[in-house]
């Protein structure tokens, strides 16, 4: 149960998860479109993740679309001891095409279909994938509140927002998580992370392994990784876990070997000096 070593966090105060989770987006075809090249390997990835102690799985209706939710159902249903999070609010019309659609009726439809595909009566964490500027925020989050009142959603999260949107949404409903692009080298969401940390709200960084030149053979990631007999990617995850106690990294992959490497990052403990050195190097690159 290696993932347990990443520590735990209680989403909404009542859904405890190991902080190192799994993001399912890569369990699809090229451009996050259509089925994966090796579906059975993807099933093995999910089952191996659970064997390693991962109990937080993040997906979305738009991954495939629908492909990831179907594979998760095949591999893991009935999800004993697992928290399955999904999202709606992006329309897919082709590979690598993502169109925000926050029509409340569409969000309700996608929630109902996710319930069916996942084979559950309640979705543990349902996230608005993008805020659609064509509809009032009150209507988009308000529809999720209505679904919550009907018992179809347990907790509500948001994706790719700023601090003002975070605060505005919290006036409408309790928000238990936010999900923005964030990694050692991309830190534009730092103000949101700080706001989430202060509020005790989970922060789910997507694209968590990106490190760019920091991972060069003579770069700071590689040097510190060598000291831990680890890889630069593992160090990038260890840095995220140390950055905040509300941090819930969700590295994804479609290969078991890569999954095992990612989860092993939970066993790495950076010293304060190592953390500060990586923080400074990442900040310099992000500037």
C-alpha positions in Angstrom: 0.0 0.0 0.0 2.7 2.4 -1.1 0.3 5.3 -1.8 -0.6 5.5 1.9 2.9 7.0 2.5 1.8 10.1 0.6 -0.5 11.0 3.6 -4.2 11.4 3.6 -6.7 14.2 3.0 -10.5 14.2 3.7 -12.4 15.7 0.8 -15.3 17.7 2.2 -14.2 16.5 5.7 -15.8 13.1 5.2 -14.1 11.4 2.2 -10.6 10.4 3.2 -8.2 9.6 0.4 -4.5 8.9 0.1 -3.1 12.1 -1.3 -1.3 10.5 -4.3 -4.1 9.6 -6.7 -4.6 8.6 -10.3 -5.7 10.7 -13.3 -7.5 8.6 -16.0 -7.1 10.9 -19.0 -4.4 8.9 -20.6 -6.6 5.8 -20.8 -7.8 6.9 -24.2 -6.6 7.3 -27.8 -4.5 10.0 -29.3 -5.9 13.5 -28.6 -7.9 12.1 -25.6 -10.2 10.7 -28.3 -11.5 7.2 -28.7 -10.4 4.0 -27.1 -6.8 3.3 -26.0 -4.4 1.2 -28.0 -4.4 -1.5 -25.3 -7.6 -1.5 -23.2 -6.6 -4.6 -21.2 -3.3 -2.9 -20.1 -5.4 0.1 -19.0 -7.6 -2.2 -16.9 -4.4 -3.7 -15.4 -3.2 -0.1 -14.6 -6.3 0.7 -12.7 -6.3 -2.5 -10.7 -2.6 -2.2 -10.0 -3.1 1.3 -8.8 -5.6 0.1 -6.2 -3.2 -2.7 -5.1 -0.6 0.0 -4.5 -3.0 1.9 -2.2 -4.4 4.5 -4.7 -7.9 5.1 -3.6 -8.7 8.4 -5.4 -9.4 8.1 -9.2 -10.1 11.3 -11.2 -11.8 11.1 -14.6 -14.2 13.1 -16.8 -17.1 12.4 -19.2 -15.0 14.2 -21.9 -12.1 11.7 -21.8 -12.8 9.7 -24.8 -15.5 10.9 -24.6 -17.0 8.4 -22.1 -14.2 5.9 -22.6 -12.4 6.4 -19.3 -15.6 6.1 -17.2 -16.4 2.9 -19.0 -12.9 1.4 -18.4 -13.0 2.4 -14.7 -16.4 0.6 -14.4 -15.0 -2.5 -16.0 -11.8 -2.5 -13.9 -13.0 -1.3 -10.5 -16.7 -1.5 -10.0 -18.2 -1.7 -7.3 -15.4 0.6 -6.0 -15.1 -0.6 -2.4 -13.0 1.9 -0.5 -12.5 4.1 -3.5 -13.4 7.7 -4.3 -14.3 8.1 -8.0 -14.3 11.8 -9.1 -15.6 12.9 -12.5 -16.4 16.1 -14.4 -18.7 17.7 -16.9 -18.7 21.0 -18.8 -16.6 20.4 -21.9 -18.1 19.3 -25.2 -15.9 17.1 -27.4 -16.2 17.3 -31.2 -12.9 15.8 -32.2 -9.3 14.9 -31.0 -7.8 17.7 -28.9 -10.9 19.8 -29.2 -12.5 21.0 -25.9 -15.5 23.4 -26.0 -16.8 24.8 -22.7 -20.6 24.1 -22.3 -22.2 25.1 -19.1 -25.8 24.9 -20.1 -27.5 23.6 -16.8 -29.5 21.0 -18.8 -26.3 19.7 -20.4 -24.6 19.4 -17.0 -27.6 17.5 -15.6 -27.6 15.2 -18.7 -23.9 14.4 -18.3 -24.2 13.8 -14.6 -27.1 11.3 -15.2 -25.0 9.6 -17.9 -21.9 9.4 -15.7 -24.0 7.8 -13.0 -25.1 5.2 -15.5 -21.6 4.6 -17.0 -19.9 4.4 -13.6 -22.7 2.2 -12.2 -23.3 4.3 -9.0 -26.3 6.1 -7.4 -24.1 9.0 -6.1 -20.9 10.5 -7.6 -18.5 11.1 -4.8 -17.0 14.3 -6.4 -18.5 15.9 -9.4 -16.5 18.8 -10.8 -17.4 21.6 -13.2 -14.8 21.0 -15.9 -14.8 24.6 -17.1 -16.8 27.7 -16.2 -18.7 28.7 -19.4 -18.9 32.5 -19.8 -22.1 32.2 -21.7 -24.0 31.2 -18.6 -24.1 32.7 -15.1 -21.9 31.0 -12.6 -25.0 30.8 -10.3 -26.8 28.7 -12.9 -23.9 26.3 -13.5 -23.0 25.7 -9.9 -26.6 25.9 -9.0 -27.5 23.0 -11.1 -24.8 20.9 -9.3 -26.4 22.0 -6.0 -29.7 20.8 -7.3 -28.2 17.4 -8.2 -26.6 17.3 -4.8 -29.9 17.9 -3.1 -31.3 14.9 -5.2 -28.5 12.7 -3.8 -26.8 12.3 -7.2 -23.7 14.2 -6.2 -22.0 14.0 -2.8 -19.5 16.9 -3.2 -18.8 19.7 -5.7 -15.5 20.7 -7.2 -14.3 23.2 -9.9 -11.6 23.0 -12.5 -9.4 25.7 -14.1 -10.6 28.7 -12.1 -9.0 31.8 -10.4 -9.3 33.1 -6.9 -12.2 35.4 -7.7 -14.2 32.5 -9.2 -13.3 30.3 -6.3 -14.7 32.9 -3.8 -17.8 33.5 -5.9 -18.5 29.8 -6.2 -18.2 29.3 -2.5 -21.0 31.9 -2.0 -23.2 29.5 -4.0 -22.2 26.1 -2.6 -19.6 24.4 -0.5 -16.6 23.7 -2.8 -14.4 20.8 -1.6 -11.8 20.8 -4.4 -10.2 22.8 -7.2 -8.3 21.4 -10.1 -5.8 23.5 -12.1 -2.7 23.0 -14.1 0.2 23.2 -11.6 3.6 21.6 -11.4 7.2 22.5 -10.4 7.7 24.6 -13.5 4.2 26.0 -14.1 3.0 27.9 -11.0 0.4 30.4 -12.3 -2.2 28.8 -10.1 -0.1 29.6 -6.9 -2.6 32.2 -5.6 -5.4 29.6 -6.0 -3.4 27.0 -4.2 -2.8 29.4 -1.3 -6.5 30.2 -1.1 -7.4 26.5 -1.2 -4.8 25.7 1.5 -6.2 28.4 3.7 -9.7 27.1 3.2 -8.9 23.5 3.7 -10.0 22.7 0.1 -8.4 20.0 -1.9 -6.1 21.2 -4.7 -5.8 18.7 -7.6 -2.8 19.6 -9.9 -3.2 18.3 -13.4 -0.1 17.8 -15.6 1.9 17.3 -12.3 5.0 15.8 -13.9 6.0 18.6 -16.2 9.4 19.9 -15.3 11.1 21.0 -18.6 14.8 22.0 -18.4 14.7 21.3 -14.7 15.1 17.6 -15.5 18.1 18.1 -17.7 21.1 15.7 -16.8 22.9 18.5 -15.0 19.7 20.2 -13.7 18.5 20.5 -10.0 15.9 17.7 -10.4 18.4 15.1 -11.6 21.0 16.0 -9.0 18.5 15.7 -6.1 16.9 12.6 -7.7 20.3 10.9 -7.8 20.7 11.5 -4.0 17.4 9.7 -3.5 18.0 7.0 -6.1 14.9 8.3 -7.8 13.8 9.8 -11.1 13.1 13.4 -11.8 9.4 12.7 -12.2 9.3 11.1 -8.8 11.0 14.2 -7.4 8.5 16.4 -9.1 5.7 14.5 -7.3 7.5 14.5 -4.0 7.8 18.3 -4.3 4.1 18.7 -4.9 3.2 16.5 -1.9 5.5 18.6 0.4 4.2 21.9 -1.1 0.8 21.8 0.7 -1.2 19.3 2.8 -4.2 19.9 0.6 -2.3 18.8 -2.6 -3.7 15.8 -4.3 -1.5 14.9 -7.3 -3.1 12.7 -10.0 -0.3 11.5 -12.3 -1.7 9.4 -15.1 -0.4 6.7 -17.4 -1.5 3.8 -19.6 1.3 1.5 -18.6 1.7 -0.5 -15.3 5.5 0.0 -15.1 5.1 3.8 -15.3 2.3 3.7 -12.7 4.5 1.8 -10.3 7.3 4.4 -10.8 4.9 7.3 -10.1 3.3 5.8 -7.0 6.8 5.1 -5.6 7.2 8.8 -5.2 5.1 8.6 -2.1 8.1 7.0 -0.4 10.3 10.0 -1.0 10.7 12.7 1.7 12.5 15.8 0.6 14.5 17.8 3.1 13.6 21.4 3.6 16.7 22.5 1.8 15.9 20.2 -1.1 12.4 21.5 -1.3 13.6 25.1 -1.2 16.2 24.5 -3.9 13.6 22.9 -6.2 11.1 25.7 -5.4 13.6 28.4 -6.4 14.6 26.6 -9.5 11.0 26.1 -10.6 10.1 29.7 -9.9 13.0 30.9 -12.0 11.9 28.7 -14.9 8.2 29.7 -14.6 9.2 33.4 -14.7 
